[in-house]
Amino acid sequence: MCRPVIAAFDFDGTLTTRDTLPAFIRFTHGRRRLLAGLLRHVHWLLLMRLGLCPNWKAKEKLFSYYYKGTTHAQFQQWGRDFADVAATMLDPQTVATLRQHQAAGHTVCVVTASIDEWVRPVCERLGVSTVLATRIEVSPDGTLTGRFLTPNCYGAEKVARLLETFPHRQTYRLYAYGDSRGDDELIASADVGVRILRSKTMIFRCVNSLCTEIFGSLSKKRLFCS
């Protein structure tokens, strides 16, 4: 008897061609505020890259700078509106692979470190209802605290979140798609792991994404390897 199949896709750099965080910040705050905030937090990003600061801490610092005090209702609306922008960032090849899994009757989910409110609307357009993303804390008065409610869904946390949603790992066959070191554990845990490579290091990819949002499109190449 064939085991059911679950296909887990990373979002940024896998389903999309670049990171969506800078694009979302630009969408909600404009280019000038995006650049100002990035310059203000560049030391946190460098410390993260050097392994002297955990990924979640640098990301939470940046998130808090832009969104602490924003009403959750406003943030959710921004996420829904941003779906039109994010749709232009989708990678046709990876989306085609996702569609193949759906056509075969497989269960498809997205596992991402990005924030649920701007990822879920895009996933819903793709027909994906299971979204395992980083969730944010909302205060009793309905405003964002600037902190994450769940651990940043990165690295081993991706596997943990997947197993919470789909336990009994031995009962299904897992396909996993990812592009960065944050996907290493997820890909390693899969029966079939697909690494999507881009012609840049992780730090260059981040800088490239930021420059794209500020100065315009930069050329990109990609290839698949399994």
N, C-alpha and C positions, 0 to 999 in steps of 0.2 A: 504493500500500500504506500502510495506517494505521500510524503509529508507536505502540509501546506507551506506556502512560501510567503515570507515577509520581506519586503524590499525597503531598506532604510536609506534615505538620502539626506546628506548634509545640505544646507541652504546656500550660505555665502561661498562663492567660488566653485560651487558644484552645480546646483540648479541655476545659480546666477553666474554672470561672468566676472563679477567683482564684489567686494564687500558692500553690504547695504547700509551699515551704520553711518559712514560719512554722507551717503546719499540721503539718508533719512534726516540727519541733522541739517543738511543744506536745504532740504524740502521744508523743514519746520522753522528754521532760523535764518536762512540765507547764507550766501557765500562768505560775507565779511565776518559774521559771527562764528561760522564754522572755522575759518582760519584762525581767528583770535583765540578760540577755545583750544584748538590743537596746539598752537604755540605755547599757550599757558600750561598745557599738560604734557609737553614733549618729553620732559624728564621722566615722567611716569612710564611713558611708552618705551623709552630707552632702557629704563630699569627692568621692565618686563622682558624686553628682548635679551638682556644680559642675564636673565634668570634671577635677578635680585628682588623682584617684585612679582607676586602671583598674578596670573592673567586676569582673574576676577577683580582684583583690587584696582588695577589700572583702569579696567573697563568701567567699574562702578564709579570711580572718581570722575571719569569723563561724562558718564551718563548723568550723574548728579549735577554737574556743572550746568548742563543744558536743561534738565527737566525737573529738578527738585522744585516742588511748589506748584507744578502744573496740575490742573484738575485731571482726574483719570478719564473723565468724559471727553475732555479735549484731546488727550493723548490717544484715546481709542479712535476718535474721529480722524486725527492725523494719520493713524495707521491704515484706516479704511481708504482715505484719500490717496495715500502713498502707493497703494496697490497699482494704480495706473502707471506710476513711475517705475516701480519694481518689475512690472510686466515687460518693460522695454529692456530690462537687464537679464532676462531669462536666457539661458543657453539652449539653443534649439536641439543640439545633440543630446544633452542630458534629459531634457523634457521629452524627447522622442523615446528615450530608454524608459522613462517613467510611464509613458503611455503604453509601451509594450507590456510592462508588468501589469498595468491595469487591465489591458485587453485579455491577458492570460488569466485574469481572475485572482491575481495575487493581492495581498494586503500591502498597501503602500503607506509609509509614514515619513515624516520629515523630523530629523533630530538635529537641533541647531543651537548654537550659543547666542544667536540673535534673540531679540525680544519678541515675545509672543504677539503683542499687539500689532506689529507691522509685518510679521511673517504669516500669521494665520489667514488674513484676507487674501494674500496671494495664493496660498495653498488651497483655499476653498475654491478659487477660480480654476485650479488644476484638478479639482475633484478629490483632494486629499483632506480628510477630516481629522486624522490623527497627527497632531503637531506637538512635539516634545521640545519646548523652547525654554529659554530663561524667562522666569516670571518676576515681575516687579512688585515691590511693597507699596500698598496704598494705605494712607492714614485714615482714621475714623471720619475725618472731615472730607474725605474724597480726593485729597491731593496726594501726589507722589512724594514719598520720603526721600527719593534719590538712592535707595538701597534695593538690592535684589531680595526677593522673597524666597527664591530657591537658589541652590548653588549654580554658578555659571555652567551651562550645559556644554562642557568642553572636556575632551580627553576621556578619562575613566567615567566621568559623570554621564556621558552619552550612553555608555553601556548600562550603567545603573538605571537610568531613566527608561531605557528600552526594556530591560528585564522587569521593571515595575509594571509596565504596560502589557508586555508579552512574556509572562513567566514560563516555566517548563521549557527551557531552551531546547532540550533534546527532541521536542515534539514538532518542531518546524525547521524549515530550511531558511537560512538568512542570507540575503544579498545586502551588501553595504557599499555605499558610494560616498567618497570624500576626497578632499584635495589638499588638506593641510595636516600638520602634526596634531591638531586637535581632534582629528578623525582616526588617528593611529590605532587606538584601542578598539574602536568600533569595527574597523576593517579587519583587525586581527581576530576578533571574535566571530566573524562571519564565516559561513561555508564558502561563500564567493565574495571576495573583497575586490573592489575596483577603485584604483587610485587615479584621479584625474589630475594630470600634471599641467602646469602652466610654465611658460618660459621666464620664470623669475623666482627668486628666493621669497620666503614668506615676508621678510621685512620689506623687500622691494614691492611685493604685491600690495602691502599696506600703503606704502608711500605712493605707489601708482594709483591706487584707488582714491586717495586723498587728492592727488594732483588732478585726477580726472574730474572730480567734483568741482575743483576750483578753477582749473585752466582749460578743461575740455578733454576730449577723448585721446587716449594714447593707444598705440597699436598693441594687439595681444595675439598670442598664439596658444594653441592647446592641442593636446593629444591624449589618447586613452592608453592605459596599459592595465593589465589585470594580473 
